[in-house]
Amino acid sequence: MSCPICQSETHKAYRPFCSRRCADVDLARWMNGGYAVPSQREEDQDVDPEQDLRPH
C-alpha cells in the first residue's frame, strides 16, 4: 500500500500514510475544503449565506 499523498511506502503508525507530515497534509486538505463530496440535492446548491432562512 502506498501513501495517498506522496506515494511512498506506508508506515504502520501512520497508516494509510507514510508519515505524520502526510497525515497532516491530508487533514489540512479536509479542513480547507480541498476535498468535497458532491451533492445532487437542490437545497445545497447556490445558497446565499446572507439570506435569513429562519421563519418569520
Phi and psi restraints in degrees (range 20) as a CNS / XPLOR table:
assign (resid 1 and name C) (resid 2 and name N)
       (resid 2 and name CA) (resid 2 and name C) 1.0 -111.2 20.0 2
assign (resid 2 and name N) (resid 2 and name CA)
       (resid 2 and name C) (resid 3 and name N) 1.0 155.0 20.0 2
assign (resid 2 and name C) (resid 3 and name N)
       (resid 3 and name CA) (resid 3 and name C) 1.0 -63.1 20.0 2
assign (resid 3 and name N) (resid 3 and name CA)
       (resid 3 and name C) (resid 4 and name N) 1.0 131.0 20.0 2
assign (resid 3 and name C) (resid 4 and name N)
       (resid 4 and name CA) (resid 4 and name C) 1.0 -70.4 20.0 2
assign (resid 4 and name N) (resid 4 and name CA)
       (resid 4 and name C) (resid 5 and name N) 1.0 -13.2 20.0 2
assign (resid 4 and name C) (resid 5 and name N)
       (resid 5 and name CA) (resid 5 and name C) 1.0 -92.2 20.0 2
assign (resid 5 and name N) (resid 5 and name CA)
       (resid 5 and name C) (resid 6 and name N) 1.0 -52.4 20.0 2
assign (resid 5 and name C) (resid 6 and name N)
       (resid 6 and name CA) (resid 6 and name C) 1.0 -116.9 20.0 2
assign (resid 6 and name N) (resid 6 and name CA)
       (resid 6 and name C) (resid 7 and name N) 1.0 -2.6 20.0 2
assign (resid 6 and name C) (resid 7 and name N)
       (resid 7 and name CA) (resid 7 and name C) 1.0 70.6 20.0 2
assign (resid 7 and name N) (resid 7 and name CA)
       (resid 7 and name C) (resid 8 and name N) 1.0 9.0 20.0 2
assign (resid 7 and name C) (resid 8 and name N)
       (resid 8 and name CA) (resid 8 and name C) 1.0 -74.1 20.0 2
assign (resid 8 and name N) (resid 8 and name CA)
       (resid 8 and name C) (resid 9 and name N) 1.0 168.9 20.0 2
assign (resid 8 and name C) (resid 9 and name N)
       (resid 9 and name CA) (resid 9 and name C) 1.0 -66.0 20.0 2
assign (resid 9 and name N) (resid 9 and name CA)
       (resid 9 and name C) (resid 10 and name N) 1.0 139.3 20.0 2
assign (resid 9 and name C) (resid 10 and name N)
       (resid 10 and name CA) (resid 10 and name C) 1.0 -73.9 20.0 2
assign (resid 10 and name N) (resid 10 and name CA)
       (resid 10 and name C) (resid 11 and name N) 1.0 159.7 20.0 2
assign (resid 10 and name C) (resid 11 and name N)
       (resid 11 and name CA) (resid 11 and name C) 1.0 -115.8 20.0 2
assign (resid 11 and name N) (resid 11 and name CA)
       (resid 11 and name C) (resid 12 and name N) 1.0 135.6 20.0 2
assign (resid 11 and name C) (resid 12 and name N)
       (resid 12 and name CA) (resid 12 and name C) 1.0 -52.7 20.0 2
assign (resid 12 and name N) (resid 12 and name CA)
       (resid 12 and name C) (resid 13 and name N) 1.0 -40.2 20.0 2
assign (resid 12 and name C) (resid 13 and name N)
       (resid 13 and name CA) (resid 13 and name C) 1.0 -68.8 20.0 2
assign (resid 13 and name N) (resid 13 and name CA)
       (resid 13 and name C) (resid 14 and name N) 1.0 -22.9 20.0 2
assign (resid 13 and name C) (resid 14 and name N)
       (resid 14 and name CA) (resid 14 and name C) 1.0 -119.1 20.0 2
assign (resid 14 and name N) (resid 14 and name CA)
       (resid 14 and name C) (resid 15 and name N) 1.0 8.1 20.0 2
assign (resid 14 and name C) (resid 15 and name N)
       (resid 15 and name CA) (resid 15 and name C) 1.0 -49.7 20.0 2
assign (resid 15 and name N) (resid 15 and name CA)
       (resid 15 and name C) (resid 16 and name N) 1.0 131.4 20.0 2
assign (resid 15 and name C) (resid 16 and name N)
       (resid 16 and name CA) (resid 16 and name C) 1.0 -91.0 20.0 2
assign (resid 16 and name N) (resid 16 and name CA)
       (resid 16 and name C) (resid 17 and name N) 1.0 13.0 20.0 2
assign (resid 16 and name C) (resid 17 and name N)
       (resid 17 and name CA) (resid 17 and name C) 1.0 -100.1 20.0 2
assign (resid 17 and name N) (resid 17 and name CA)
       (resid 17 and name C) (resid 18 and name N) 1.0 170.7 20.0 2
assign (resid 17 and name C) (resid 18 and name N)
       (resid 18 and name CA) (resid 18 and name C) 1.0 -95.0 20.0 2
assign (resid 18 and name N) (resid 18 and name CA)
       (resid 18 and name C) (resid 19 and name N) 1.0 -20.4 20.0 2
assign (resid 18 and name C) (resid 19 and name N)
       (resid 19 and name CA) (resid 19 and name C) 1.0 -157.0 20.0 2
assign (resid 19 and name N) (resid 19 and name CA)
       (resid 19 and name C) (resid 20 and name N) 1.0 168.9 20.0 2
assign (resid 19 and name C) (resid 20 and name N)
       (resid 20 and name CA) (resid 20 and name C) 1.0 -61.8 20.0 2
assign (resid 20 and name N) (resid 20 and name CA)
       (resid 20 and name C) (resid 21 and name N) 1.0 -37.7 20.0 2
assign (resid 20 and name C) (resid 21 and name N)
       (resid 21 and name CA) (resid 21 and name C) 1.0 -58.3 20.0 2
assign (resid 21 and name N) (resid 21 and name CA)
       (resid 21 and name C) (resid 22 and name N) 1.0 -48.6 20.0 2
assign (resid 21 and name C) (resid 22 and name N)
       (resid 22 and name CA) (resid 22 and name C) 1.0 -66.8 20.0 2
assign (resid 22 and name N) (resid 22 and name CA)
       (resid 22 and name C) (resid 23 and name N) 1.0 -36.5 20.0 2
assign (resid 22 and name C) (resid 23 and name N)
       (resid 23 and name CA) (resid 23 and name C) 1.0 -62.9 20.0 2
assign (resid 23 and name N) (resid 23 and name CA)
       (resid 23 and name C) (resid 24 and name N) 1.0 -41.3 20.0 2
assign (resid 23 and name C) (resid 24 and name N)
       (resid 24 and name CA) (resid 24 and name C) 1.0 -68.1 20.0 2
assign (resid 24 and name N) (resid 24 and name CA)
       (resid 24 and name C) (resid 25 and name N) 1.0 -36.6 20.0 2
assign (resid 24 and name C) (resid 25 and name N)
       (resid 25 and name CA) (resid 25 and name C) 1.0 -61.5 20.0 2
assign (resid 25 and name N) (resid 25 and name CA)
       (resid 25 and name C) (resid 26 and name N) 1.0 -44.9 20.0 2
assign (resid 25 and name C) (resid 26 and name N)
       (resid 26 and name CA) (resid 26 and name C) 1.0 -62.9 20.0 2
assign (resid 26 and name N) (resid 26 and name CA)
       (resid 26 and name C) (resid 27 and name N) 1.0 -45.0 20.0 2
assign (resid 26 and name C) (resid 27 and name N)
       (resid 27 and name CA) (resid 27 and name C) 1.0 -61.1 20.0 2
assign (resid 27 and name N) (resid 27 and name CA)
       (resid 27 and name C) (resid 28 and name N) 1.0 -42.7 20.0 2
assign (resid 27 and name C) (resid 28 and name N)
       (resid 28 and name CA) (resid 28 and name C) 1.0 -62.2 20.0 2
assign (resid 28 and name N) (resid 28 and name CA)
       (resid 28 and name C) (resid 29 and name N) 1.0 -37.4 20.0 2
assign (resid 28 and name C) (resid 29 and name N)
       (resid 29 and name CA) (resid 29 and name C) 1.0 -64.0 20.0 2
assign (resid 29 and name N) (resid 29 and name CA)
       (resid 29 and name C) (resid 30 and name N) 1.0 -40.7 20.0 2
assign (resid 29 and name C) (resid 30 and name N)
       (resid 30 and name CA) (resid 30 and name C) 1.0 -65.2 20.0 2
assign (resid 30 and name N) (resid 30 and name CA)
       (resid 30 and name C) (resid 31 and name N) 1.0 -45.4 20.0 2
assign (resid 30 and name C) (resid 31 and name N)
       (resid 31 and name CA) (resid 31 and name C) 1.0 -69.2 20.0 2
assign (resid 31 and name N) (resid 31 and name CA)
       (resid 31 and name C) (resid 32 and name N) 1.0 -29.5 20.0 2
assign (resid 31 and name C) (resid 32 and name N)
       (resid 32 and name CA) (resid 32 and name C) 1.0 -91.4 20.0 2
assign (resid 32 and name N) (resid 32 and name CA)
       (resid 32 and name C) (resid 33 and name N) 1.0 3.1 20.0 2
assign (resid 32 and name C) (resid 33 and name N)
       (resid 33 and name CA) (resid 33 and name C) 1.0 81.7 20.0 2
assign (resid 33 and name N) (resid 33 and name CA)
       (resid 33 and name C) (resid 34 and name N) 1.0 16.3 20.0 2
assign (resid 33 and name C) (resid 34 and name N)
       (resid 34 and name CA) (resid 34 and name C) 1.0 -67.6 20.0 2
assign (resid 34 and name N) (resid 34 and name CA)
       (resid 34 and name C) (resid 35 and name N) 1.0 -27.3 20.0 2
assign (resid 34 and name C) (resid 35 and name N)
       (resid 35 and name CA) (resid 35 and name C) 1.0 -110.3 20.0 2
assign (resid 35 and name N) (resid 35 and name CA)
       (resid 35 and name C) (resid 36 and name N) 1.0 141.6 20.0 2
assign (resid 35 and name C) (resid 36 and name N)
       (resid 36 and name CA) (resid 36 and name C) 1.0 -150.4 20.0 2
assign (resid 36 and name N) (resid 36 and name CA)
       (resid 36 and name C) (resid 37 and name N) 1.0 148.6 20.0 2
assign (resid 36 and name C) (resid 37 and name N)
       (resid 37 and name CA) (resid 37 and name C) 1.0 -100.9 20.0 2
assign (resid 37 and name N) (resid 37 and name CA)
       (resid 37 and name C) (resid 38 and name N) 1.0 120.0 20.0 2
assign (resid 37 and name C) (resid 38 and name N)
       (resid 38 and name CA) (resid 38 and name C) 1.0 -66.3 20.0 2
assign (resid 38 and name N) (resid 38 and name CA)
       (resid 38 and name C) (resid 39 and name N) 1.0 146.3 20.0 2
assign (resid 38 and name C) (resid 39 and name N)
       (resid 39 and name CA) (resid 39 and name C) 1.0 -122.0 20.0 2
assign (resid 39 and name N) (resid 39 and name CA)
       (resid 39 and name C) (resid 40 and name N) 1.0 141.3 20.0 2
assign (resid 39 and name C) (resid 40 and name N)
       (resid 40 and name CA) (resid 40 and name C) 1.0 -103.4 20.0 2
assign (resid 40 and name N) (resid 40 and name CA)
       (resid 40 and name C) (resid 41 and name N) 1.0 1.5 20.0 2
assign (resid 40 and name C) (resid 41 and name N)
       (resid 41 and name CA) (resid 41 and name C) 1.0 -71.9 20.0 2
assign (resid 41 and name N) (resid 41 and name CA)
       (resid 41 and name C) (resid 42 and name N) 1.0 133.0 20.0 2
assign (resid 41 and name C) (resid 42 and name N)
       (resid 42 and name CA) (resid 42 and name C) 1.0 -62.5 20.0 2
assign (resid 42 and name N) (resid 42 and name CA)
       (resid 42 and name C) (resid 43 and name N) 1.0 -38.2 20.0 2
assign (resid 42 and name C) (resid 43 and name N)
       (resid 43 and name CA) (resid 43 and name C) 1.0 -70.2 20.0 2
assign (resid 43 and name N) (resid 43 and name CA)
       (resid 43 and name C) (resid 44 and name N) 1.0 -13.3 20.0 2
assign (resid 43 and name C) (resid 44 and name N)
       (resid 44 and name CA) (resid 44 and name C) 1.0 -86.9 20.0 2
assign (resid 44 and name N) (resid 44 and name CA)
       (resid 44 and name C) (resid 45 and name N) 1.0 -10.5 20.0 2
assign (resid 44 and name C) (resid 45 and name N)
       (resid 45 and name CA) (resid 45 and name C) 1.0 -94.3 20.0 2
assign (resid 45 and name N) (resid 45 and name CA)
       (resid 45 and name C) (resid 46 and name N) 1.0 128.2 20.0 2
assign (resid 45 and name C) (resid 46 and name N)
       (resid 46 and name CA) (resid 46 and name C) 1.0 52.0 20.0 2
assign (resid 46 and name N) (resid 46 and name CA)
       (resid 46 and name C) (resid 47 and name N) 1.0 49.7 20.0 2
assign (resid 46 and name C) (resid 47 and name N)
       (resid 47 and name CA) (resid 47 and name C) 1.0 -84.3 20.0 2
assign (resid 47 and name N) (resid 47 and name CA)
       (resid 47 and name C) (resid 48 and name N) 1.0 128.9 20.0 2
assign (resid 47 and name C) (resid 48 and name N)
       (resid 48 and name CA) (resid 48 and name C) 1.0 -77.4 20.0 2
assign (resid 48 and name N) (resid 48 and name CA)
       (resid 48 and name C) (resid 49 and name N) 1.0 115.3 20.0 2
assign (resid 48 and name C) (resid 49 and name N)
       (resid 49 and name CA) (resid 49 and name C) 1.0 -65.1 20.0 2
assign (resid 49 and name N) (resid 49 and name CA)
       (resid 49 and name C) (resid 50 and name N) 1.0 -19.5 20.0 2
assign (resid 49 and name C) (resid 50 and name N)
       (resid 50 and name CA) (resid 50 and name C) 1.0 -83.8 20.0 2
assign (resid 50 and name N) (resid 50 and name CA)
       (resid 50 and name C) (resid 51 and name N) 1.0 -15.6 20.0 2
assign (resid 50 and name C) (resid 51 and name N)
       (resid 51 and name CA) (resid 51 and name C) 1.0 -70.3 20.0 2
assign (resid 51 and name N) (resid 51 and name CA)
       (resid 51 and name C) (resid 52 and name N) 1.0 132.0 20.0 2
assign (resid 51 and name C) (resid 52 and name N)
       (resid 52 and name CA) (resid 52 and name C) 1.0 -82.6 20.0 2
assign (resid 52 and name N) (resid 52 and name CA)
       (resid 52 and name C) (resid 53 and name N) 1.0 112.2 20.0 2
assign (resid 52 and name C) (resid 53 and name N)
       (resid 53 and name CA) (resid 53 and name C) 1.0 -94.7 20.0 2
assign (resid 53 and name N) (resid 53 and name CA)
       (resid 53 and name C) (resid 54 and name N) 1.0 1.3 20.0 2
assign (resid 53 and name C) (resid 54 and name N)
       (resid 54 and name CA) (resid 54 and name C) 1.0 -75.4 20.0 2
assign (resid 54 and name N) (resid 54 and name CA)
       (resid 54 and name C) (resid 55 and name N) 1.0 143.3 20.0 2
assign (resid 54 and name C) (resid 55 and name N)
       (resid 55 and name CA) (resid 55 and name C) 1.0 -67.3 20.0 2
assign (resid 55 and name N) (resid 55 and name CA)
       (resid 55 and name C) (resid 56 and name N) 1.0 145.1 20.0 2
